[in-house]
Amino acid sequence: MGFAAYRTGVDALLASYRAIPGGATVRLAKKTSNLFRARAGSTAPGLDVSGLTSVITVNSADRTADVAGMCTYEDLVDATLPYGLAPLVVPQLKTITLGGAVTGLGIESTSFRNGLPHESVLEIDVLTGNGEIVTATPDGENAELFRGFPNSYGTLGYSTRLKIQLEPVKPFVALRHVRFHDLDTMQSTMDTIVSERTYDGIEVHYLDGVVFSADESYLTLGVQTAEPGPVSEYHAGPDIFYRSIQHDGRKPKTDRLTIHDYLWRWDTDWFWCSRAFGTQNPKIRRLWPKKYRRSSFYWKLIGLDRKYDIADRLEARKGNPLRERVVQDIEVPIENTAPFLRWFLDEIPIEPLWLCPLRLRDPSPDGADPVRPWPLYPLEPDKTYVNIGFWSSVPIVPGQPEGATNRAIEHKVTDFDGHKSLYSDAYYTEEEFAALYGGEKFEELKKKYDPKSRLLDMYSKAVQGK
């Protein structure tokens, strides 16, 4: 892309901002989204981000990249892998943008050692609600914006450029799928691996897990390797990655993927959500075009369902109750993982569940806040959390309030000293929300960087769906 093209893209963005009427809410004009919460429509034209979708430059010598804010991780990985480099954290879905992962959080199997995507950002250019482009760094004049930008979901501004750290990677990833027959042993083993970064004498570079039931859970341990050999190809063949994990537990099951296919192992079947479209049926899978085995295509099917209420109509035709969408990622301290999972498996009819441990990588490089360095998603430093992801729906019980299952999950997550990501439906009161997601600190940032409220506030956007 180059910096000249980047500046042209910024000029187009600023021109589109100035064209939006003063009283109208400012929004992005994006073709793709990975948000699951309902959003009200807007008649105002969106910001033109069409010139901000690429990698600007990769510096292999110092292992950094300058990246436009709307660049997808698919394009970012394609630009860095030829140098033997990758982002420190690569979220699971190809169309997640770097800017989206930083302002809305992201996570993956390197998060137990590399934290969250925003922790690898060195500096960031942000279009604020003022209509100005400012550069934020950990120790510059906009350091408070640098710290407050993660989990702000476009309420403080939109990133136009991010300079990020990269790490060296090898061509292949060797996997071990370790089965557990009880959740407590799985939790304690995961805790030990996070601390020691080894298992059974072998290094662990990647760590995540899947829970099918209380007596069937797995940790998948990955190690980078340059050793050539046969590899699995879940994106092209008949096999399904999450099903390949399962075994009887007598010894770990092994597998090998290219680094590229490992990074996108979950995108092919949108974890396991492709089963809702029939694509895991062997007869259908044989006929399903390989280019449509990806999350972005399933998203289009979801869009059609939302537009025409296809799933609700089918359930009604069968005489079944309508269903409540339960699509969430939550984090709880690792010691609360097994208790939360037991409650969830007893109360919520959804499986499998995804597990991903994380630790903040750098508690506070500028020394500004040694306790909670990222105020809008205040995880504690030097503490291990586990992300638990569940993405499905449950029958609506007549007489219960809207979002009854989601509300129950929110309360239980809070009981277990956790948080949940805000990409999907939320039902918190304003007081609960403020206590969990920055409160007064957000208001301070909002007054400084969006004093005329051209952008929505956090509660309006994340809970009220405006």
QUICOR-V925693 format. One record per residue. N is the residue number from 1. SS is DSSP state (@ for helix, = for strand, . for the rest). NEAR is the number of other ideal C-beta (glycine too) atoms within 10 Angstrom. D_FIRST is the distance of its C-alpha to the first C-alpha in Angstrom with 1 decimal. Layout:
# QUICOR-V925693
N_SS_NEAR_D_FIRST ; N_SS_NEAR_D_FIRST
This chain:
# QUICOR-V925693
1_._20_0.0 ; 2_@_12_3.8 ; 3_@_11_6.9 ; 4_@_9_7.9 ; 5_@_14_5.9 ; 6_@_22_6.9 ; 7_@_14_10.3 ; 8_@_14_10.6 ; 9_@_24_10.3 ; 10_@_18_12.8 ; 11_@_12_15.0 ; 12_@_16_15.3 ; 13_@_23_16.2 ; 14_@_17_18.8 ; 15_@_11_20.2 ; 16_@_18_20.8 ; 17_@_18_22.5 ; 18_@_8_24.8 ; 19_@_11_25.7 ; 20_._18_27.1 ; 21_._9_30.9 ; 22_._6_32.1 ; 23_._8_34.2 ; 24_._12_31.7 ; 25_._17_29.9 ; 26_._23_26.2 ; 27_._18_24.3 ; 28_=_18_20.9 ; 29_._11_20.4 ; 30_._16_19.2 ; 31_._11_19.8 ; 32_._16_20.6 ; 33_._15_22.6 ; 34_._19_24.4 ; 35_._15_27.1 ; 36_._13_30.7 ; 37_._17_32.5 ; 38_._12_33.7 ; 39_._12_32.1 ; 40_._11_33.8 ; 41_._5_32.3 ; 42_._13_31.1 ; 43_._7_31.6 ; 44_._13_29.1 ; 45_._14_25.7 ; 46_._13_22.9 ; 47_=_23_20.0 ; 48_._18_17.0 ; 49_._23_14.2 ; 50_._14_12.6 ; 51_._19_9.5 ; 52_._29_9.2 ; 53_._18_9.1 ; 54_._18_6.2 ; 55_=_20_6.1 ; 56_=_22_4.7 ; 57_=_14_7.0 ; 58_=_18_10.3 ; 59_=_13_13.4 ; 60_._14_16.0 ; 61_._7_18.7 ; 62_._9_19.1 ; 63_._17_17.8 ; 64_=_18_15.3 ; 65_=_24_11.8 ; 66_=_20_10.1 ; 67_=_31_9.2 ; 68_=_27_9.1 ; 69_._25_12.7 ; 70_._25_12.8 ; 71_._23_10.9 ; 72_=_19_13.7 ; 73_@_28_15.3 ; 74_@_19_15.4 ; 75_@_20_11.6 ; 76_@_25_11.7 ; 77_@_20_14.7 ; 78_@_13_13.4 ; 79_@_19_10.8 ; 80_@_23_13.5 ; 81_@_16_16.6 ; 82_@_9_16.1 ; 83_@_16_16.6 ; 84_._16_19.7 ; 85_=_20_18.2 ; 86_=_20_18.1 ; 87_=_26_18.0 ; 88_._21_21.6 ; 89_._25_22.3 ; 90_._25_20.8 ; 91_._25_22.6 ; 92_._23_24.3 ; 93_._23_22.6 ; 94_._22_19.3 ; 95_._20_18.4 ; 96_._23_19.1 ; 97_=_30_16.1 ; 98_@_28_15.6 ; 99_@_26_16.6 ; 100_@_29_19.5 ; 101_@_25_20.7 ; 102_@_24_20.9 ; 103_@_26_22.6 ; 104_@_24_24.6 ; 105_._24_25.2 ; 106_._27_24.6 ; 107_._25_26.5 ; 108_._25_26.9 ; 109_._28_29.1 ; 110_._25_27.7 ; 111_@_27_28.7 ; 112_@_27_32.2 ; 113_@_19_30.7 ; 114_@_21_27.2 ; 115_._22_28.2 ; 116_._27_25.8 ; 117_@_29_22.0 ; 118_@_24_22.3 ; 119_@_22_24.3 ; 120_@_22_21.3 ; 121_=_24_19.4 ; 122_=_14_19.7 ; 123_=_17_18.6 ; 124_=_26_17.3 ; 125_=_21_16.6 ; 126_=_26_18.8 ; 127_=_24_19.7 ; 128_=_21_23.4 ; 129_._23_26.2 ; 130_._16_26.9 ; 131_._15_23.9 ; 132_._12_22.5 ; 133_=_16_19.5 ; 134_=_16_21.0 ; 135_=_16_19.8 ; 136_=_24_22.0 ; 137_=_16_22.9 ; 138_._17_26.0 ; 139_._10_28.0 ; 140_._14_26.8 ; 141_._10_28.3 ; 142_._19_26.5 ; 143_@_14_27.5 ; 144_@_19_29.5 ; 145_@_22_26.5 ; 146_@_23_24.6 ; 147_@_22_27.7 ; 148_@_24_28.4 ; 149_._29_25.0 ; 150_._23_25.4 ; 151_._25_27.5 ; 152_._28_27.3 ; 153_._23_25.6 ; 154_._22_24.1 ; 155_._25_27.4 ; 156_._24_26.3 ; 157_=_28_22.8 ; 158_=_27_19.4 ; 159_=_24_16.7 ; 160_=_24_13.4 ; 161_=_24_12.1 ; 162_=_27_13.9 ; 163_=_19_14.3 ; 164_=_24_16.2 ; 165_=_17_18.4 ; 166_=_21_18.2 ; 167_=_18_21.4 ; 168_=_11_22.3 ; 169_._23_23.4 ; 170_._14_25.7 ; 171_._15_25.5 ; 172_=_22_28.2 ; 173_=_24_29.8 ; 174_=_21_33.6 ; 175_=_22_35.1 ; 176_=_19_38.5 ; 177_=_19_39.7 ; 178_=_22_42.6 ; 179_=_20_45.0 ; 180_=_20_47.1 ; 181_._11_50.2 ; 182_._12_50.2 ; 183_@_20_47.7 ; 184_@_13_49.1 ; 185_@_12_48.7 ; 186_@_23_45.1 ; 187_@_23_44.4 ; 188_@_15_46.1 ; 189_@_16_44.4 ; 190_@_27_41.0 ; 191_@_16_42.0 ; 192_@_12_43.1 ; 193_@_19_39.9 ; 194_@_20_37.8 ; 195_@_11_40.0 ; 196_@_10_40.5 ; 197_._13_37.3 ; 198_=_13_39.5 ; 199_=_19_41.8 ; 200_._10_44.7 ; 201_._5_43.7 ; 202_=_10_40.1 ; 203_=_12_36.9 ; 204_._21_35.0 ; 205_._19_31.2 ; 206_=_20_30.8 ; 207_=_24_33.4 ; 208_=_26_33.9 ; 209_=_27_36.8 ; 210_=_22_38.4 ; 211_=_23_41.7 ; 212_=_16_43.7 ; 213_=_12_46.9 ; 214_._15_48.9 ; 215_._11_50.1 ; 216_=_19_47.0 ; 217_=_25_43.9 ; 218_=_25_41.4 ; 219_=_23_39.1 ; 220_=_24_36.4 ; 221_=_26_35.7 ; 222_=_24_32.8 ; 223_=_17_32.5 ; 224_=_17_29.8 ; 225_=_15_31.1 ; 226_._8_30.2 ; 227_._9_33.4 ; 228_._9_33.0 ; 229_._8_35.0 ; 230_._6_35.1 ; 231_._15_32.8 ; 232_._18_33.1 ; 233_._12_30.8 ; 234_._23_31.3 ; 235_._18_28.4 ; 236_._11_30.2 ; 237_._11_33.8 ; 238_._9_36.7 ; 239_._11_36.8 ; 240_._18_35.5 ; 241_@_24_34.1 ; 242_@_20_36.1 ; 243_@_12_39.3 ; 244_@_16_38.7 ; 245_._20_39.2 ; 246_._15_42.8 ; 247_._14_45.8 ; 248_._8_49.3 ; 249_._15_48.6 ; 250_._7_50.9 ; 251_._10_48.0 ; 252_._17_44.2 ; 253_=_18_42.4 ; 254_=_10_39.6 ; 255_=_19_36.5 ; 256_=_18_33.4 ; 257_=_21_29.8 ; 258_=_15_26.7 ; 259_@_18_24.4 ; 260_@_17_22.0 ; 261_@_20_25.0 ; 262_@_25_26.4 ; 263_@_26_23.4 ; 264_._22_23.7 ; 265_._25_27.5 ; 266_._24_28.2 ; 267_._25_25.7 ; 268_._22_27.6 ; 269_._24_30.7 ; 270_._23_29.3 ; 271_._22_31.5 ; 272_._19_34.8 ; 273_@_17_34.2 ; 274_@_21_33.8 ; 275_@_15_37.6 ; 276_@_17_38.0 ; 277_@_18_36.7 ; 278_._11_38.9 ; 279_._21_36.3 ; 280_._18_38.1 ; 281_._12_41.2 ; 282_@_8_41.3 ; 283_@_8_42.3 ; 284_@_11_39.5 ; 285_@_18_37.0 ; 286_@_8_37.9 ; 287_@_8_37.0 ; 288_._17_34.0 ; 289_._7_30.9 ; 290_@_11_28.8 ; 291_@_8_25.5 ; 292_@_13_27.2 ; 293_._19_28.0 ; 294_._20_25.4 ; 295_@_23_25.6 ; 296_@_17_23.5 ; 297_@_17_26.2 ; 298_@_20_29.0 ; 299_@_15_27.5 ; 300_@_11_28.0 ; 301_@_15_31.5 ; 302_@_17_32.1 ; 303_@_11_31.0 ; 304_@_9_33.6 ; 305_@_16_36.2 ; 306_@_13_35.6 ; 307_@_8_35.8 ; 308_@_10_39.0 ; 309_._12_40.6 ; 310_@_12_41.0 ; 311_@_16_41.8 ; 312_@_15_44.2 ; 313_@_11_46.0 ; 314_@_11_46.4 ; 315_@_17_47.8 ; 316_@_12_50.2 ; 317_@_8_51.3 ; 318_._7_52.2 ; 319_._6_54.1 ; 320_._12_51.8 ; 321_._13_50.7 ; 322_._13_47.3 ; 323_=_15_44.8 ; 324_=_18_43.0 ; 325_=_19_39.4 ; 326_=_20_39.0 ; 327_=_17_35.4 ; 328_=_23_34.9 ; 329_=_20_33.6 ; 330_=_22_35.9 ; 331_=_25_36.4 ; 332_=_24_39.9 ; 333_=_16_41.1 ; 334_@_20_41.6 ; 335_@_15_45.4 ; 336_@_20_45.3 ; 337_@_29_43.4 ; 338_@_22_46.4 ; 339_@_16_48.4 ; 340_@_22_45.6 ; 341_@_23_45.1 ; 342_@_13_48.9 ; 343_@_16_49.1 ; 344_@_21_46.2 ; 345_@_17_47.6 ; 346_@_8_51.0 ; 347_@_13_49.9 ; 348_._17_46.7 ; 349_._11_46.8 ; 350_._17_43.3 ; 351_._15_42.2 ; 352_._23_40.3 ; 353_=_22_38.7 ; 354_=_20_35.7 ; 355_=_24_36.0 ; 356_=_22_33.5 ; 357_=_25_34.7 ; 358_=_27_32.7 ; 359_._21_33.4 ; 360_._20_31.7 ; 361_._20_29.9 ; 362_._13_30.4 ; 363_._20_33.2 ; 364_._16_32.3 ; 365_._11_30.6 ; 366_._15_31.4 ; 367_._10_35.0 ; 368_._14_34.8 ; 369_._16_36.2 ; 370_._9_37.5 ; 371_._9_38.9 ; 372_._18_36.2 ; 373_._22_32.9 ; 374_._24_30.9 ; 375_@_22_33.3 ; 376_@_25_32.1 ; 377_@_20_32.5 ; 378_._18_35.1 ; 379_._19_35.5 ; 380_._15_37.7 ; 381_._17_36.5 ; 382_._7_38.3 ; 383_._14_39.1 ; 384_._18_38.1 ; 385_=_26_37.3 ; 386_=_27_36.9 ; 387_=_24_34.6 ; 388_=_24_36.6 ; 389_=_20_34.9 ; 390_=_19_36.9 ; 391_=_20_35.7 ; 392_=_19_38.4 ; 393_=_17_41.2 ; 394_=_17_44.9 ; 395_=_13_47.9 ; 396_._17_48.7 ; 397_._10_52.2 ; 398_._7_54.2 ; 399_._6_55.1 ; 400_._12_52.4 ; 401_._7_49.9 ; 402_._10_46.5 ; 403_._17_44.1 ; 404_@_15_47.1 ; 405_@_22_45.5 ; 406_@_20_42.3 ; 407_@_16_44.6 ; 408_@_17_46.7 ; 409_@_23_43.6 ; 410_@_21_42.4 ; 411_@_13_45.9 ; 412_@_19_46.1 ; 413_@_21_42.8 ; 414_@_17_43.9 ; 415_@_13_47.3 ; 416_._17_45.5 ; 417_._14_43.6 ; 418_._22_40.2 ; 419_=_20_37.4 ; 420_=_22_35.4 ; 421_._20_31.8 ; 422_._26_31.5 ; 423_._20_29.4 ; 424_._19_32.6 ; 425_._21_36.0 ; 426_._24_37.7 ; 427_._17_41.3 ; 428_._20_41.9 ; 429_._10_44.0 ; 430_@_12_42.4 ; 431_@_9_44.4 ; 432_@_15_43.4 ; 433_@_19_39.7 ; 434_@_17_39.9 ; 435_@_13_41.6 ; 436_@_20_39.0 ; 437_._25_35.7 ; 438_._23_35.9 ; 439_._17_38.5 ; 440_@_9_39.1 ; 441_@_18_36.0 ; 442_@_22_33.9 ; 443_@_13_36.1 ; 444_@_14_35.6 ; 445_@_23_31.8 ; 446_@_20_32.1 ; 447_@_10_34.3 ; 448_@_16_32.1 ; 449_@_24_28.6 ; 450_._20_29.8 ; 451_._11_33.3 ; 452_._10_33.5 ; 453_._14_32.6 ; 454_._18_29.8 ; 455_._25_28.6 ; 456_._22_31.0 ; 457_._16_32.8 ; 458_@_24_32.6 ; 459_@_18_36.0 ; 460_@_16_35.5 ; 461_@_22_32.2 ; 462_@_25_33.0 ; 463_._19_36.7 ; 464_._14_37.6 ; 465_._13_34.6 ; 466_._14_34.2
